[in-house]
Amino acid sequence: MDQHYLFPLLSEAKRDASIRTIFAIKTVLEAYLPQLALIIFLALLPKFLLFLSKAEGIPSESHVVRAASGKYFYFTVLNVFIGVTLGGTLFTSFKSIENDPNSIFRVLAKSLPQNATFFLTFVALKFFVGYGLELSRIVPLIIFHLKKKYLCKTEAEIKEAWAPGDLGYATRFPSDMLIMTIVLCYSVIAPIIIPFGAVYFGLGWLLLRNQTLKVYVPSFESYGRMWPHIHTRMLATLILFQATMLGYFGVKEFKPTPVLFPLPIFSLIFGFICQKKFRRFFVSPALEVVSHELKEVPNMEAVFRSFIPPSLSAGKTDEHQFEDALSHVSKPGSSSV
């Protein structure tokens, strides 16, 4: 006789347990898989943008990094923030808007807070997973072992593969600016995102300060020319936040909204003043900084003598023992053409 007829309750319990398991897996995948896919895509994108910036014919590495950083920032803001916000809202409310096109602003006002869950999870993943990988450096370790096994042939290549590299300005600053944009804009729509943003930037200050001082090695020096680009994008983030705030307050019919209209104008004026007054200090490095590039030729004879024990240098030392080394540098007082 069939087991289903002998133990109907047991079969029913197994079926319910399997349904609950499938539902739990589906919930986890729907909650975290889109964010993980987005983070992986954003991690691979900078390599392509660096290639495009080099293909433009930009001569210096620092300029290439700044150009790629700008492309990455605007792409992430347009694709991740605006795309997910408007795309997700319009997709879920398409039927309502199709039936009543005049209700688009009212539908947007009701549907925008629903997207806050996606960005809350995104920010949480960034500081849990992102900072965890940054602190443990598992990905560079795996890449090093792969290079050592398949690509490196000499000790010099192994040392080069083990080098930590620089901070990665082309990706680090745009990623932080994206989190800043999300937290500022959704602070009006869903204020619960503010603590997540505070934890992200607090942990980032502690962790990246340690990584910058003790791990990463700068590969170039641009004398602060990265800061005007960061400042401009911070102002763009601020203006986008103010526009989002005005639009959300408007569709919610908040009475004092007209009082806030001058805010974007004040931000533009502030940016214009900073551009005219301070940008020239970053475009043209100071003479004191540039003069540090002139290296003095060391007195090699004094360097060589410092390694001789005092007991052996009491008498007159023959000059011929320094002949080979001194032949490669100019002696003090001599001039070279």
Buried (B, 14 or more C-beta within 10 A) or exposed (E): EEEEEEEEEEBEEEEEEEEEEEEEEEEEEEEBEBBBEBBEEBBEBBEEBBEEBBEEEBEEBBBBBBBBBBBBBBBBBEBBBBEBBBEBBBEEBEEBBEEEEEEBEBBBBBBBEBBBEBBBBBBBBBBEBBBEEBBEBEEBEEEBEEBEEEEBEEEEEBEEBEEEEBBBBBBBBBBBBBBBBBBBBBBBBBEEBEEBBEBBEEBBEEBBEEBEEEBBEEBEEBBEBBBBBBBBBBBBBBBBBBEBBBBBBBBBEEEEBEEBEEBBEEBEEEBEEBBEEEBEEBEEBEEEEEEEEEEEEEEBBEEBEEEEEEEEEEEEBEEEEBEEEBEEBEEEEEEEE
